[in-house]
């Protein structure tokens, strides 16, 4: 086998990190969508049978958004665990050091505020 036929652990970790960043951005967009839905549902000036029917549909969308957020969180956990429990990963990425809590041994890559 040639050298380029092997997996590069650093490249895999970087790809996982980029995936986590994109998923966190997606979760933020889900939060924004849910806020708009909540504002619509709380609108008291709208009142009709059609609005009530639409309210029921929008409430279902809120459940879907919650499920999508849960799936994103699970995917982040999978990506974090596939990086291996390696604190050096954070040290090799100085831009992330403020966003990663190294004190938590059970979760070596906690991305709280992306």
N, C-alpha and C positions, 0 to 999 in steps of 0.2 A: 504494500500500500504506500501511496505517496503521502507526503505531509499534509496536503490539502484535503485528504480523505478522512481526517480525524475531526472530531467535534472540538471546537475551541470553547472551553468553559467560560472564558472572559466574554466572548461574543454572545454566548447563550445568556449570561447574566445581564449583559447590556440590553439584549432584546427583551428579556423579561422586564427589566426596568422600564423600557420604553412602552411596553404593553401596560404596565401598571399605571404609568402616567396617562396614557390614552383612556384607560378604563376609569380613572379618577375624573378625568374631564367629562367623560360620558355621564358619570354619576352626578356631576355638578349640573349638567344640562337636564338630567332627569328631575333634579330638585327644582330647577327653574320652571320646567313644564308643570310640575306638581303645584308650585306656588300659583301659577296662572289658573290652573283648574280650581284650586281652593278659593281664589278670589272670585271666580265665576260662580262657584257654588254658594258662596256667602252673600252674594248680591241679593239684597232684600227688595229692591225695586222691581225686579222681574218676577212676575207671577202669572202663570197660565198652565194649562194642561200640557202644552208643548214644552214649556220650560221644565215642568216636573219630569217629563219623560227624558228630556235631555240631561237633567240632573242625575237621574238614575244611570244613564250611560256614562256620564263623566265620573261618577263614583266608581264605576267598574274600571275606568282608566286609572284611577288612583291605585287600585289593587294591582293592576298590571305594572304600574311604575314601581310600586313597592317590591314586587317580585323581580323586576329587572334590576333594581338596586341590590337586592339580595344575591342575585346571580353574579353581578359585578363584584361584590364583596368576596364571594366564593372563588371567583376567578383570580382575584388579587391574592388570596391566600394560597392558591395553587401555584401561581407564579413565584410567590415569595418562597414557598417550600422547595421549589425546583432550583432555586439559586443555591441551595445548600446552606447550612448554618455556618456562614463565613462572614465574620465581622470585617474582614479585610475588604470586602466588597464596598462597604460604606466609605472606608478610608481611601479607596481608589477613585471615589467619586466625590471630590470636595464640595461640589455644588449641592449635594444632597445631605451633607452632614447636619445642616440645621433642620432638615425635615425628617431625619431618621433618629429614632431613639435607640441608642445602643445599650441602654441600661436594662431593657426588658429582655431577659435571656430567652424567654419562650417565643418571642417574636422579634427577630433581629432586624427586620425591615418594616417599621411601622410608618407608613406614609399617611400622616394625619392631615396635612394641609397642602395639597397640590392644587 
